Each structure stands twice: as structure tokens, then as C-alpha cells.
Amino acid sequence: MAVYRIFPDYDAFINTQVITANAGFDEMLELAGYNLQDVGQTSRTLIHFKSSEITNVINNKIGDNTWSASLDLKLATAYEFPYTHSVYAYPIAQAWVGGVGKFADDITTGSADKSGVSWRYREPNETASWTIQAPYGTNITASFNSQYPGGGTWYTGSGGTNLESEQEFSTGDDLDIDINITNAVELHYSGTINNYGYILKLEDNLEFFTSASVIARYYSSNTNTIYPPALKFSWNDQSYNTGSLTVLTSSEAVVEITNNRGKYQDSGKYRFRLLARPKNPVRTFTTGSIYKTNYALPSGSHYGLKDEFVDDMVIPFDTGSTLISCDSSGSFLDLYMDGLQPERHYRLLIKTEIDGSTFIDDSNVFKVVRHG
């Protein structure tokens, strides 16, 4: 598999509306700029992933392959966004504690949970303030207004490496976040900068906004849905050698998994073997069944993975990171089951272009179950 996800060990959003409130156990993560009694307010999101898991993926799964990494967040609700806007991500420059508060609890009771990070503080019980005045440190900055000091500190670069990541959105986009942070992850992996996670924020002119209520809420790691945030690694692991196999040239074809057990534990890697053949093979004199003759899929063939019940692409088709491999026994692909959500059914889709026609086979379903 050339796509692998790890999930946060903690996350939170911080907000100027209650500068000491913790939302580390909220089901949502928020990016916002809105008006409250003629005062602009802002929300930013913080996410942390274990260094040990980042190292494990790069060392034991990716190996020597060239890779990229991106933050993936699924949108729950959004309000009053302009025609175009940008979201930015940076590596955080100071340590922080996730906490177990919920923002809605504070709005209801008026008593802020102080178990972890907030707009003003990094640690529980209003201790360890975010740095709120220069000097912040080499290549480190912050952004706030005088009424609400705080809001995190982050790296903008290191040793000539740009650590600002941007995702642009336009009208009609689904607003899901898939923002490339490869440079930051590389520096965390190498130990060049400490891994304190990542901060997400709206572009400056939408923060502290007073002309509209620009609010986007994303599912957090505490969600009861199948959409927790993830750090997604992508790489090309294709090996392609057809041996004596004939390459499939008919767009009217049948593609089957020959070794689909139907159920897999959410651990380890599994290789799916594919049988590909023309739907209507050319009649020939033979002592065996021509329907059992295996063909090699073309080298540009790739796969996608869809959640069976919500009809959502878990791994989208991508010609750079989901290419199908081939050896003398036939075409195949590798999936890491521990990079998938357990207790879900998935449909494996095979896509190839033959003679100007696109062929998609979607007949293969399996389930991932929690191991142990």
C-alpha cells in the first residue's frame, strides 16, 4: 500500500471567546473568524502525532522510497465562507497539553475547563503561557491582536526550509482539509525541530473577522464517526515486471481478487492478488479454460478504496501513490490494514485506461476487524 494513515494522540482547538477554556476532548476541531458583540473572534486547531509512529512509518514501511505527508481533516459543518480562502498549517514551536475539556460545556456553565491547552496557556491550570512577545526564537512567530494575546507559536522555516503550508479553496470545493506538510514532518523525523504537532489557522484577513461568521468545524480524534483527523503518508511502491504474462488490452474486462479472505485484522500488511482477463476472450484451441488465463494490468493501472456503507473514498485514485504492481504471477497491491479504521467494510476499486477507455472494477469487498 502506498498510502498509510496515523491518527492523533491528542488534539484541541483554541478560541478567543474564552481565552482560558480547554477543548481537548471536544468532538469537533474549529477554524473560525467571527463577530461577537462587535468584537472579532478566532479559533485555531492544534494536532499532535506520536514521534514513534512517524518514525515507524518512515523506517519500516516507506523505506528508501520518496514520500509526502499531509494533514487530513473531514468537514462536519461550515458557515459563511467567501468565494475563495486559504488554510495554513505550521509546526508548533512550544509544547502543549491536550486536555479533556469541551468548549460547549464552558458556554453552558460559564466555568472554563482548564485541564489543558487554551488560547492563552499551553498547560493545565493556566500555567505555561504561550510566548506573547518577541523574541520568539529563530524562525518562530505568533499572531494575535492586543485584546487576545496568545494563540500559539509556530515555525515558519528552518535552515532554509519553508515550513508554511497552504491549501487554497474555491467555490464548490468540499472544504475537507488535505494540506501538504512534508517539510515539517521531515524535520520532525530528523530531529531538526522538536515535534510539538501542527497548528491550523485561517488566512489572516479572516481571523478576528467582524463582517460575517466564518466557521468551519472538523471531526476531532474524539469523534464518534469514522472521520478522525489523520497524518497521511503517500509514496510510490510500484514494482512492475510482467514476465511471460500478456498485458490486458481489452477495456471490457473482469478483474477479481483471487485471495480475498473477506475479513482481516487491523494489523500488518496484506497482498491482494488480482486475476485480470478479457470479459470475452478470443476463442482458441486449448486443453485448459481460457477464463483462467491471467493477464497483466497495464503499468498505469491504480486502485482506490471506498467505505462500503457511507460511499466515501478512503483512498482516492492517485496515479502517483496507488499504482498497481505486477510480477510473473500477475498483478497485485499491498494494503496495510492497521492504516484503516476497524469494524468497517471496504470496497476495492481497480481503475485502468485501455485504448482510450477507462475501466473500473468495483466487485471486491472485504471487512477489517479489530485484532485481539
MIMAR-167184 format. One record per residue (C-alpha): residue number from 1; residue in three letters; x, y, z. Coordinates in steps of 0.001 Angstrom, whole numbers, plus 500000, padded with zeros to 6 digits. Last residue first. Example, Ala and Ser with C-alpha at 12.3 -4.5 7.8 and 13.67 -1.06 7.14 Angstrom:
% residues 2
  drenpa  lolum       u       v       w
       2    Ser  513670  498940  507140
       1    Ala  512300  495500  507800
% end
This chain:
% residues 372
  drenpa  lolum       u       v       w
     372    Gly  492822  490873  519778
     371    His  492508  492474  516379
     370    Arg  489747  494921  515454
     369    Val  488046  493869  512253
     368    Val  488640  494988  508651
     367    Lys  485991  493825  506180
     366    Phe  486321  492958  502489
     365    Val  484588  493822  499218
     364    Asn  485658  493264  495585
     363    Ser  483270  493998  492709
     362    Asp  484336  497552  491906
     361    Asp  486070  497213  488520
     360    Ile  486735  500468  486698
     359    Phe  487674  500663  483004
     358    Thr  488582  503908  481314
     357    Ser  488702  503862  477503
     356    Gly  491420  505441  475325
     355    Asp  492864  502081  474241
     354    Ile  492978  500829  477826
     353    Glu  492839  503047  480891
     352    Thr  492868  501305  484265
     351    Lys  490999  501565  487543
     350    Ile  490611  498894  490229
     349    Leu  488258  499594  493121
     348    Leu  488441  497829  496490
     347    Arg  485252  498088  498524
     346    Tyr  485687  498394  502269
     345    His  483593  497156  505179
     344    Arg  484297  498722  508573
     343    Glu  484939  497324  512039
     342    Pro  488455  498767  512099
     341    Gln  489513  502089  510529
     340    Leu  492395  501596  508112
     339    Gly  496161  502159  508460
     338    Asp  496445  498978  510530
     337    Met  495315  497006  507473
     336    Tyr  498364  497983  505461
     335    Leu  497372  497189  501888
     334    Asp  499644  495778  499179
     333    Leu  498706  495535  495505
     332    Phe  498932  492779  492906
     331    Ser  499078  491988  489186
     330    Gly  500095  488564  487979
     329    Ser  502302  485577  488778
     328    Ser  505350  486863  486857
     327    Asp  505259  490125  488799
     326    Cys  502983  493162  488744
     325    Ser  502359  496294  490791
     324    Ile  499277  498531  490933
     323    Leu  499809  502283  491278
     322    Thr  498206  503956  494291
     321    Ser  500720  506736  495024
     320    Gly  501401  508740  491871
     319    Thr  498428  507805  489683
     318    Asp  496048  508573  492530
     317    Phe  492587  507054  492938
     316    Pro  491228  508115  496309
     315    Ile  491973  506138  499489
     314    Val  489089  506354  501959
     313    Met  486660  507276  499190
     312    Asp  483239  507701  500794
     311    Asp  480189  505590  499929
     310    Val  478994  505709  503565
     309    Phe  478343  501954  503714
     308    Glu  481151  500430  501656
     307    Asp  483973  502745  502634
     306    Lys  485867  503109  499363
     305    Leu  489423  502149  498443
     304    Gly  491129  503185  495236
     303    Tyr  493427  501371  492841
     302    His  495827  502096  490016
     301    Ser  496613  500959  486500
     300    Gly  499423  502821  484706
     299    Ser  501524  499684  484224
     298    Pro  498785  497946  482219
     297    Leu  497106  495021  484045
     296    Ala  498848  491717  483480
     295    Tyr  496710  488887  482169
     294    Asn  495750  485642  483860
     293    Thr  494330  482709  481893
     292    Lys  491552  481105  483938
     291    Tyr  488746  482011  481541
     290    Ile  490690  480312  478739
     289    Ser  489930  477012  480440
     288    Gly  492513  474351  479759
     287    Thr  493331  471939  476891
     286    Thr  493490  474742  474346
     285    Phe  492172  475618  470910
     284    Thr  491324  479344  470879
     283    Arg  488303  481585  471156
     282    Val  489261  485183  471910
     281    Pro  488349  486127  475461
     280    Asn  485009  487801  476204
     279    Lys  485358  489591  479527
     278    Pro  489071  489928  478886
     277    Arg  491187  488760  481820
     276    Ala  492590  490033  485099
     275    Leu  493171  487906  488195
     274    Leu  494461  490048  491039
     273    Arg  496500  489132  494125
     272    Phe  495928  491199  497256
     271    Arg  498989  491434  499490
     270    Tyr  498294  492004  503175
     269    Lys  500231  494202  505581
     268    Gly  500027  494161  509365
     267    Ser  497276  494906  511823
     266    Asp  493569  495729  511689
     265    Gln  492503  492102  511465
     264    Tyr  491160  490917  508132
     263    Lys  487834  489579  506808
     262    Gly  486730  488636  503287
     261    Arg  489557  486163  502719
     260    Asn  490264  487730  499316
     259    Asn  492897  485567  497613
     258    Thr  491991  485668  493917
     257    Ile  490869  489274  493848
     256    Glu  488974  489643  490583
     255    Val  489248  491811  487493
     254    Val  486952  491176  484525
     253    Ala  487418  493033  481262
     252    Glu  485752  495019  478543
     251    Ser  488543  497595  478178
     250    Ser  490523  494951  476245
     249    Thr  494315  495279  476036
     248    Leu  495448  493261  479068
     247    Val  499221  492767  479101
     246    Thr  500259  489207  478288
     245    Leu  502166  487424  481036
     244    Ser  505633  485921  480386
     243    Gly  507376  488157  482950
     242    Thr  505098  491131  483623
     241    Asn  507590  493107  485701
     240    Tyr  506281  496159  487548
     239    Ser  507273  497208  491040
     238    Gln  505153  500005  492452
     237    Asp  505888  501385  495924
     236    Asn  505093  505015  495133
     235    Trp  504657  507016  498327
     234    Ser  501961  508661  500387
     233    Phe  501862  509330  504145
     232    Lys  498634  510644  505669
     231    Leu  498516  512267  509101
     230    Ala  494961  511737  510211
     229    Pro  491950  513526  511643
     228    Pro  489076  511303  512788
     227    Tyr  486309  510580  510248
     226    Ile  484651  507242  511075
     225    Thr  482199  508922  513452
     224    Asn  482043  509085  517243
     223    Thr  484533  511935  517155
     222    Asn  487190  512207  519830
     221    Ser  490045  512417  517305
     220    Ser  488354  515550  516000
     219    Tyr  485799  515985  513204
     218    Tyr  486040  519376  511504
     217    Arg  484108  522567  512145
     216    Ala  484419  525537  509786
     215    Ile  483255  528992  510853
     214    Val  483199  532335  509025
     213    Ser  480597  534393  510863
     212    Ala  480469  537582  508800
     211    Ser  481731  541180  508678
     210    Thr  483590  541153  512013
     209    Phe  486511  538834  511299
     208    Phe  489141  538308  514009
     207    Glu  490694  535796  511595
     206    Leu  489514  536080  508013
     205    Asn  492183  538597  506907
     204    Asp  494954  536492  508445
     203    Glu  494294  533288  506482
     202    Leu  492591  530620  508548
     201    Lys  494584  528578  511036
     200    Leu  495965  525086  511513
     199    Ile  498669  524320  514092
     198    Tyr  500867  521256  513986
     197    Gly  502487  518902  516469
     196    Tyr  505071  519579  519172
     195    Asn  507739  517511  517413
     194    Asn  511032  519194  518233
     193    Ile  512979  520652  515316
     192    Thr  515964  519145  513500
     191    Gly  515070  515760  514994
     190    Ser  515242  514061  511599
     189    Tyr  511638  512882  511799
     188    His  510376  516253  512994
     187    Leu  512289  517965  510199
     186    Glu  510818  515585  507601
     185    Val  507330  516071  509061
     184    Ala  507615  519842  508664
     183    Asn  508780  519639  505049
     182    Thr  506062  517129  504128
     181    Ile  503211  519278  505423
     180    Asn  500858  519002  502415
     179    Ile  497310  520033  503275
     178    Asp  494301  517793  502741
     177    Ile  491496  519661  504513
     176    Asp  487905  518936  503520
     175    Leu  486329  522181  502281
     174    Asp  484116  520385  499675
     173    Asp  485133  522803  496911
     172    Gly  482243  524450  495062
     171    Thr  483545  527993  495402
     170    Ser  487315  527991  495826
     169    Phe  489741  526683  498443
     168    Glu  493506  527117  498736
     167    Gln  495658  524892  500923
     166    Glu  498815  526413  502368
     165    Ser  501887  525046  504150
     164    Glu  504450  527310  505823
     163    Leu  507557  525378  506846
     162    Asn  509938  526690  504174
     161    Thr  513346  525045  504547
     160    Gly  516316  527468  504523
     159    Gly  517736  526164  507783
     158    Ser  514335  526213  509452
     157    Gly  511140  527941  508392
     156    Thr  507871  529486  509561
     155    Tyr  507933  527758  512932
     154    Trp  504988  528202  515243
     153    Thr  503671  529930  518353
     152    Gly  500170  529519  519747
     151    Gly  497041  531634  520140
     150    Gly  498207  534057  522806
     149    Pro  497384  537720  523321
     148    Tyr  493646  538489  522916
     147    Gln  492978  542256  523117
     146    Ser  496344  543181  521580
     145    Asn  495719  541103  518485
     144    Phe  497230  537713  517763
     143    Ser  499804  536017  515526
     142    Ala  502954  534168  516542
     141    Thr  506424  533663  515086
     140    Ile  509406  531309  515092
     139    Asn  512277  531336  512561
     138    Thr  514819  531709  515394
     137    Gly  513096  532376  518702
     136    Tyr  510021  534230  519882
     135    Pro  511840  537471  520672
     134    Ala  509341  538986  520792
     133    Gln  506140  538978  522802
     132    Ile  503292  536592  523567
     131    Thr  505059  533299  524256
     130    Trp  502270  530842  525047
     129    Ser  501747  530794  528777
     128    Ala  502991  527925  530910
     127    Thr  500281  527648  533579
     126    Glu  496578  528483  533471
     125    Asn  495511  525356  535344
     124    Pro  496703  522915  532687
     123    Glu  499373  523628  530036
     122    Arg  499818  525748  526930
     121    Tyr  498021  528914  528054
     120    Arg  496321  531901  526422
     119    Trp  494225  530373  523648
     118    Ser  493799  527188  525652
     117    Val  495769  523987  526227
     116    Gly  494910  521618  529043
     115    Ser  492738  520781  532044
     114    Lys  491397  524302  532480
     113    Asp  487695  523701  531870
     112    Ala  486059  527127  531798
     111    Ser  483116  527837  534073
     110    Gly  480353  529743  532302
     109    Thr  478135  526686  532523
     108    Thr  476721  526426  529002
     107    Ile  479472  528183  527027
     106    Asp  482054  526295  529080
     105    Asp  480481  522936  528350
     104    Ala  480308  523789  524641
     103    Phe  484093  524128  524513
     102    Lys  484725  520628  525814
     101    Gly  487575  519907  528202
     100    Val  489830  516850  528471
      99    Gly  493296  518326  527989
      98    Gly  495684  518287  525010
      97    Val  498842  519525  526760
      96    Trp  501250  521864  524957
      95    Ala  504933  522024  523980
      94    Gln  506171  525060  522057
      93    Ala  507156  525690  518409
      92    Ile  504143  524245  516572
      91    Pro  504775  523046  513016
      90    Tyr  502743  525182  510593
      89    Ala  499498  524803  508643
      88    Tyr  497585  527427  506660
      87    Val  494017  527468  505339
      86    Ser  493144  529621  502347
      85    His  490024  531389  501069
      84    Thr  487966  531845  497933
      83    Tyr  484299  532610  497336
      82    Pro  483856  533665  500947
      81    Phe  482818  531258  503725
      80    Glu  479549  531951  505503
      79    Tyr  479243  528751  507548
      78    Ala  480770  525280  507526
      77    Thr  479800  521954  509081
      76    Ala  481362  518493  509577
      75    Leu  484459  518741  507381
      74    Lys  486945  515868  507305
      73    Leu  490557  516559  508261
      72    Asp  493643  515155  506511
      71    Leu  497123  516540  507243
      70    Ser  499623  515649  504537
      69    Ala  502863  513725  504138
      68    Ser  504972  513035  501043
      67    Trp  507289  510171  500236
      66    Thr  510350  509157  498188
      65    Asn  511050  505468  498691
      64    Asp  514040  504326  500747
      63    Gly  511978  502695  503489
      62    Ile  508290  503575  503349
      61    Lys  507013  500916  505742
      60    Asn  509609  500263  508441
      59    Asn  511661  503448  508657
      58    Ile  509175  506096  507518
      57    Val  506112  504543  509149
      56    Asn  507914  503654  512377
      55    Thr  509461  507110  512709
      54    Ile  506082  508823  512414
      53    Glu  504617  506368  514931
      52    Ser  507431  506971  517428
      51    Ser  507079  510743  517019
      50    Lys  503474  510485  518187
      49    Phe  501032  512759  516376
      48    His  499798  516136  517628
      47    Ile  497020  518390  516350
      46    Leu  496190  522034  517195
      45    Thr  493264  523928  515651
      44    Arg  492626  527673  515615
      43    Ser  489540  529692  516510
      42    Thr  489138  533473  516186
      41    Gln  486915  536293  517440
      40    Gly  486282  539817  516157
      39    Val  484489  542179  518543
      38    Asp  481249  543901  517523
      37    Gln  479223  541946  520105
      36    Leu  480681  538669  518843
      35    Asn  481860  538712  515224
      34    Tyr  483501  535755  513541
      33    Gly  486751  534196  512345
      32    Ala  486880  530447  512601
      31    Leu  488743  527170  512345
      30    Glu  487321  524539  514669
      29    Leu  488021  520994  515777
      28    Met  484994  518996  516842
      27    Glu  484151  516126  519191
      26    Asp  485584  518148  522060
      25    Phe  488047  516432  524380
      24    Gly  490842  518998  524158
      23    Ala  488504  521978  524254
      22    Asn  490196  523959  527057
      21    Ala  488939  527390  528065
      20    Thr  491406  530098  529175
      19    Ile  490856  532546  526285
      18    Val  487075  532178  526277
      17    Gln  485887  533817  523035
      16    Thr  489490  533853  521809
      15    Asn  489443  530173  520841
      14    Ile  491758  527184  520945
      13    Phe  491024  523868  519239
      12    Ala  492240  520547  520507
      11    Asp  494176  517425  519516
      10    Tyr  495702  514356  521145
       9    Asp  497317  511016  520209
       8    Pro  496480  511843  516633
       7    Phe  495911  509152  513973
       6    Ile  498326  507500  511551
       5    Arg  497480  506946  507918
       4    Tyr  499233  504976  505178
       3    Val  499013  505316  501395
       2    Ala  501377  503372  499146
       1    Met  500000  500000  500000
% end
